[in-house]
Amino acid sequence: MTTHDLCWIDLGVIDTDRAADFYQQLLGWSIDDPDDTGYRIASLHDEPIAALGRAEDDGAPYWTIYVTTLDIHAITRTAQSAGATILVPPTVAGEAGIGAVARSPQGIPFSMWQPRQHRGTRIDAHLFVDDTQGSRAFLHAVLDWRLRTDGTITTNGQSIATWSPVATPVRPSPWLIRFPVADPTTTREHAERLGATPDTDVIGALTDPCGARFTLTQQANTSCATSQGATHQQTGVRGPSNNPRE
């Protein structure tokens, strides 16, 4: 995993038991009992891959992405200088690491993570961008990300995610988390039996019983804990979009 790569996801919901039950049954996750803050680590094949926690407000929930960094204080200052709103300043999370939360001027939420004992895991995500020029400039200045015309996001010469332009913001978060499975069609049917519903804004996506958006992708033959090795699929929103420009 390289600096400024995606390294973790977590989901804040009002009912963590309901979310835990859904993802356990759907994806086969093992989910720990909550710690003293309500945070619950999810694992697959004994590897930590995600977490669930108590929501701090009653707004629509969404999966939060984390970006790895070697110096969280420096990157937080850079993000703030570039116009980001720092929602949570660098905060020590025990021996696991140090985290911070920010939102770009274009409305893109992201968390930063300086690992200690917890290094995280690779994830697969897609970013919907409604301000291509502004987002491209901000993400390059702060995270050294490049939003390329082929729809990939790269850093340090490696592809870490995908993106697409949209005409209007995707709410509550422009991030779409993709979970790889052996049979997306069958798993989607299972998800709907468990209470998921087709998402009203993003084509092909689902909304879990707690209201968080996600999608399912075809798992590659490569062994992976989460989405590493998953194939990227075309993702779109309902409505017109802009053309990306380098």
Helices and strands as residue ranges (DSSP letters): E 6-13, H 16-27, E 30-31, E 40-44, E 47-54, E 63-68, H 72-81, E 85-93, E 97-103, E 109-115, E 125-129, H 132-143, E 146-147, E 152-155, E 158-165, E 175-181, H 184-193, E 197-198, E 202-203, E 206-207, E 213-218, E 236-237
